[in-house]
Amino acid sequence: MVSPGYSLMERGEMNAGPVRLGIIDALDRPLGRYNERRAWLRGELQGHQPFFLFASLSFVVAAFLRGSTAAGLAAAAAIAFFTAAFFSIELDRTGIRGPRGLRGLTMILLFYGTLGYGGGLLAIVAVVIIVAVPGMVDGLVDGGIVLLGGVSFFALAEVIWRIRKRTRSKPVE
């Protein structure tokens, strides 16, 4: 009787030679380990999507600003965000361990350093774009004046409202 899952060659019924496993059976265990790592990596990448979003955004900005200083800064920011994602995944994988937590401290400092570096570079890119676009500074100044005027108006109106409310609530002697 033929048992399911085994060929005649594996059971040794085809020839009198030794029983040999197929290449698929030999690779089953290593492939299983790689599949477990793939599932783990997919989960880690899902948990670190904001870093990849910032990196992708930085690459898009760099692509639109070809050949300028801002493009190089945006590309460097993207690389910094990818590096921060790597350090974050590594921290999740290993935790804080080592001699007196030194390795964990180093990884945390590298993570926050690369994250801050990428954010700082994107801020510099924004300043470079604002300075490079004609009229952008004037528009920001005009918009800031309008915003400040609106906030001041509402703050003054609230002060007047509170004063009137306080004077109305006092009994007349």
C-alpha positions in Angstrom: 0.0 0.0 0.0 1.3 3.4 -0.9 1.3 5.9 2.0 0.3 9.4 1.1 3.1 12.0 0.8 5.9 9.5 0.0 7.0 8.5 -3.4 8.2 5.0 -4.4 11.7 6.4 -4.5 11.6 7.6 -0.9 10.3 4.3 0.4 13.0 2.4 -1.5 10.6 0.3 -3.5 11.7 1.6 -6.9 15.3 0.3 -6.6 17.3 -1.5 -4.0 19.4 1.5 -3.2 19.3 3.6 -0.1 16.3 5.7 0.7 16.9 9.3 -0.4 14.9 12.3 0.4 14.0 14.7 -2.3 15.4 18.2 -2.5 12.1 19.7 -1.4 12.2 17.6 1.8 15.8 18.6 2.5 15.0 22.3 2.2 11.8 22.1 4.2 13.3 23.0 7.5 15.5 26.0 6.3 12.6 27.3 4.2 10.4 27.1 7.3 12.9 29.2 9.3 13.1 31.8 6.4 9.3 31.9 6.3 9.1 32.6 10.0 11.7 35.4 9.6 9.7 36.8 6.7 6.5 36.9 8.8 8.4 38.6 11.6 10.0 41.2 9.3 6.6 42.0 7.7 5.2 42.6 11.2 8.1 44.8 12.1 7.8 46.8 8.9 4.1 47.4 9.5 4.9 48.7 13.0 7.4 51.2 11.6 5.4 52.7 8.7 5.7 56.3 9.8 9.5 56.2 9.3 9.0 54.8 5.8 6.4 57.4 5.1 8.8 60.2 6.0 11.5 58.6 3.9 9.3 58.2 0.9 8.1 61.8 1.3 11.7 63.0 1.4 12.5 61.0 -1.8 9.5 62.5 -3.5 10.6 66.0 -2.5 14.1 65.3 -3.8 12.7 64.0 -7.1 10.7 67.2 -7.6 13.7 69.4 -6.7 16.2 67.8 -9.0 19.6 69.5 -9.3 19.2 71.9 -6.3 20.6 72.0 -2.8 17.2 71.1 -1.4 17.2 67.9 -3.4 20.4 66.7 -1.8 19.2 67.6 1.6 15.9 65.8 1.0 17.7 62.7 -0.2 19.9 62.8 2.9 16.8 63.1 5.1 15.3 60.0 3.4 18.4 58.0 4.2 18.3 59.3 7.8 14.7 58.1 8.2 15.5 54.7 6.7 18.4 54.4 9.2 16.1 55.4 12.1 13.7 52.7 11.0 16.5 50.2 11.0 17.6 51.2 14.5 14.1 51.1 15.8 13.5 47.6 14.4 16.8 46.4 15.8 15.8 47.9 19.2 12.5 46.0 19.1 14.3 42.8 18.1 17.1 42.9 20.7 15.8 45.1 23.4 18.1 47.0 25.8 20.8 44.5 26.8 24.5 44.2 26.9 27.1 45.2 29.4 25.3 47.7 31.7 22.8 48.5 28.9 25.5 50.2 26.9 24.5 48.6 23.6 20.8 49.6 24.2 21.8 53.2 25.1 23.9 53.4 22.0 21.1 52.1 19.8 18.6 54.5 21.4 21.0 57.5 20.9 21.6 56.5 17.3 17.8 56.1 16.7 16.9 59.5 18.1 20.0 61.1 16.4 19.1 59.9 13.0 15.4 60.7 13.5 16.3 64.2 14.6 18.8 64.6 11.8 16.2 63.6 9.2 13.6 66.0 10.7 16.2 68.8 10.8 17.2 68.3 7.2 13.5 68.4 6.1 13.1 71.7 8.0 16.2 73.1 6.2 14.7 71.9 2.9 11.5 73.9 3.7 13.6 77.0 4.5 15.6 76.6 1.2 12.4 76.2 -0.8 10.8 79.3 0.9 13.8 81.4 0.2 14.2 80.2 -3.4 10.5 80.8 -4.5 10.0 84.4 -5.3 7.2 86.0 -3.3 7.0 83.1 -0.8 8.6 85.2 2.0 6.2 88.0 1.3 3.3 85.7 1.4 4.3 84.1 4.7 4.9 87.5 6.2 1.5 88.8 5.0 -0.2 85.6 6.2 1.5 85.8 9.6 0.3 89.4 9.9 -3.3 88.4 9.1 -3.2 85.5 11.5 -1.7 87.6 14.3 -4.3 90.3 13.7 -7.2 87.7 13.9 -5.8 86.1 17.0 -5.4 89.6 18.6 -8.9 90.6 17.7 -10.4 87.5 19.3 -8.2 87.9 22.4 -9.3 91.5 22.8 -12.9 90.6 22.3 -12.7 87.9 25.0 -11.1 90.4 27.5 -13.9 92.9 26.8 -16.5 90.2 27.2 -15.0 89.1 30.6 -14.9 92.7 31.9 -18.6 93.3 30.9 -19.6 90.0 32.4 -17.8 90.9 35.7 -19.4 94.3 35.9 -22.9 92.9 35.2 -22.5 90.3 38.0 -21.7 92.8 40.7 -24.7 94.0 42.7 -25.5 97.7 42.4 -25.3 99.6 45.8 
